[in-house]
Amino acid sequence: MSQSIIKHRVRGMPAQDGAGVKLKRVINQPAFRHRDPILMLDEFKSDNPNDYIAGFPPHPHRGFCTLTYMLAGNMAHEDSKGNKGEITTGGLQWMKAARGMIHSEMPKQKDGLMWGFQLWLNLPAAEKMSDPEYADISASQVPEVTIDGGLVRVLSGDFNGQTGPVKAPGREFLYLDYRLDQATQVILPQQGQETRLLYVYQGAVTIAGITAQAGELIELADDVEVNVEIANAGRFLLMAAKPIGEPIAQYGPFVMNTEAELRQAFMDYQNGTLTN
C-alpha cells in the first residue's frame, strides 16, 4: 500500500546560500531535483545569529517566482523595482521575478530564532518575460481553518471554503501549513494536481505505515486518498500544483526553457539590462 501512495522520500541536506546563511535544502538537491513546477524548497532555522545575520544581499532572478514564508523572525525585502517590505512571523513575501528582478532579503533582528521557508515556483514560457510583480502578505491576511487536532493555514489555493492570498494563475497551486498539536488523523485534499509534496517541519507524521520525521519530504501519488496519522504532534507543509510540462533550463538564479535563453539572461545581468 505504501508504494502506491508514497512515490519518493528524502531528507533535506545542509547547505549555505546568500552571504553564508545556513539552511536545509529540501528540493533541488542531488537526491531530489525539481518537481514541475516546484523548483526549490529551502528551510532556514536557527537561533544562532551567526547562521543567518549575513542574510541574502542583492542578487538577480529571472523566469520564476519566489515565495518566502516566515514561522519566526523578521526579514526585510528591497528590490530593483523600488519595492520595500518586511516579512514578520506568520507572513509571506511573493515575488514574480518574470523578466528580471534584483532583490535582497536581510534579517531585521540581531538575535533570536529565525525560521522560515523559501519556495521557487516556475513560470510558463509565455510569462517568463512578463512584468514582475511583488506582494507583502501579513499573518492576518492568511486564512486559518480549524480542523480536528489543530488548524490549517491556507497560504495558496482553496481549502474548506477558504482561499489563500498567494495567487499563481494556471498552476492551481495549493500551499497549506498543517499545525496539529495532538493525536489525530487527517485526509489530505485531493484536487487533481499531479505534483503533490508533503514536508514535515516539526514532530512526525505517518502515512501508509511509514513514519516521516521533521526534515523529511514525501512525494505523494496524485490520484489516491492520503490519510495522515499524528501520534502526538506534527506540523507539515502540503504543496500541490499542476505541472507546466515545458523544458527547464536552470543555472543559479535564472530558470528559462533553453540554454540560449540562459546565456541571454547572464548577458543581460552583466550588461545591466536584466530588469529593463
Secondary structure, 3 states (H helix, E strand, C coil): CHHHHEEEEEECEEEEECCCEEEEEEECECCECCECCEEEEEEEEECCHHHCCCCEEEEEEECEEEEEEEEECCEEEEECCCCEEEECCCCEEEEECCCCEEEEEEECCCCCCEEEEEEEEECCHHHCCCCCEEEEECHHHCCEEEECCEEEEEEECEECCEECCECCCCCCCEEEEEEECCCEEEECCCCCCCEEEEEEEEEEEEECCEEEECCEEEEECCCCCCEEEECCCEEEEEEEECCCCCCCEEECCEEECCHHHHHHHHHHHHHCCCCC
